[in-house]
Amino acid sequence: MVYGVAFALGGHRVVAVDIDARAIALLSKGKPTFFEPGLEPALKRALRTKRLSFSGDIAGGVQDAKVAFLCVGTPSRPDGSIDLSYLEAAARTVGEGMRSARDYQVIAVKSTVLPGTTEAIVRPALEKTSGKVAGRDFGLCVNPEFLREGSAVEDARKPDRIVIGALDTRSARALAAVYRGTKCKKLTTDLRTAEMVKYATNAFLATKVSFANELANLCDAFGKLNVDRVVEGMALDPRINPRFLKAGLGFGGSCFPKDVRAIVAAGREHGYESRLLDATLKVNDLQPMRAVDLAERAVGTLEGKRVVILGLSFKGGSDDVRESRAIPLARALIQRGATVVGYDPEAGDAFRAEVPEAEVAPDVRSALAQADVCIVHNDWPQWSELRAAHFAGMRRKTVVDGRRILRREAMKGVELVVLGG
Ligand code: UDX
């Protein structure tokens, strides 16, 4: 959806197709199917240009296209491996649309797939139903997306890099034409390298986050050390970029956990045991427990205590609770006998569906009323506006700041425990 909007605003004619009729109906009316800052106005603007339309007729949409992007999900199976059934089904349907196309077309895989998948799964599915041959009759590319939730529209409209993995030069040229107006770093590779770039990027960034989290835990173990100051000092070294070294209660979302698990599982299948990435995941699994430990250290047993989690989405600015560390955090607190109350500006309903045993409050004040402990889990910017008065209704004013986002000077009278603080 985000790329459809971005391409249309960039001057292309776009047909966005899906098997989900409800989504098509909503989107045609300018209503996004999920919360993403700036998406609704951008979608409405794109629709007004008349260059963007939505349709349930996939084959029909593909038939007249110069380029078709495959953007379907590649979710994790319970063992961490990736489920390619949606991608394969979509490629078959796209192939049907290609059958009646007269001109040369390029099919570009935007879904995140392991090295070799486009060749082994997508190519045969397209060839089988289209009756055409990749490289001779149509082009084939891998074009990973690097969108961040919360700034997806901006990331799609003004990317900082474009990676095109191509079967051959003609495919690469045809896909590059789509991005002609986009000024940024561009890299053309073979298909497998582009597939690996996406995993390598996410695995590295996830490892940076786990590194920062481990550093915060070490700082706490030594005491009187602020992890952000330490990172600031590290980043004086021109080889160290401080971005993604912000310690917290772990990484979540639709990409990092899934992609790291997938590359570890695939490595194992290929006979390689990844120790570093395995540790990245282990640190991430344990990190929400740091907040539980800090809370327990402050108030003793959590049995019978009312514990508030501020921020339920996997990061501020999003309503997405997929792999949010607030979920294992809430479950661990409940297991220790606490009553859990959550609050989030956008993710309350989604969280309730994941952890029905937890209460979800409509605002900060009612969440905090009569609470014994408050844990700040994610980084919504509004947490930095909170003052001691907001916590006045708590029974015991103990606050665990898992993101170092609260302003200490505004917290007089509150027992503030800061992770990595
Ligand atoms: C990520 C990648 O950034 C993006 O390029 C890719 O296309 C999809 O996955 P996203 O899942 O939207 O994007 O979130 P991101 O901002 O990367 O954050 C991922 C997780 O790491 C969040 O839970 C976030 O809170 C956490 N994080 C990030 C930290 O804890 N500390 C940091 O310094 C950065």
Boltz pocket constraint, residues with backbone or C-beta under 6 A from the ligand:
constraints:
  - pocket:
      binder: B
      contacts: [[A, 145], [A, 146], [A, 147], [A, 148], [A, 149], [A, 150], [A, 202], [A, 205], [A, 209], [A, 242], [A, 243], [A, 244], [A, 245], [A, 246], [A, 247], [A, 248], [A, 249], [A, 250], [A, 251], [A, 252], [A, 253], [A, 254], [A, 255], [A, 256], [A, 314], [A, 315], [A, 316]]
      max_distance: 6.0
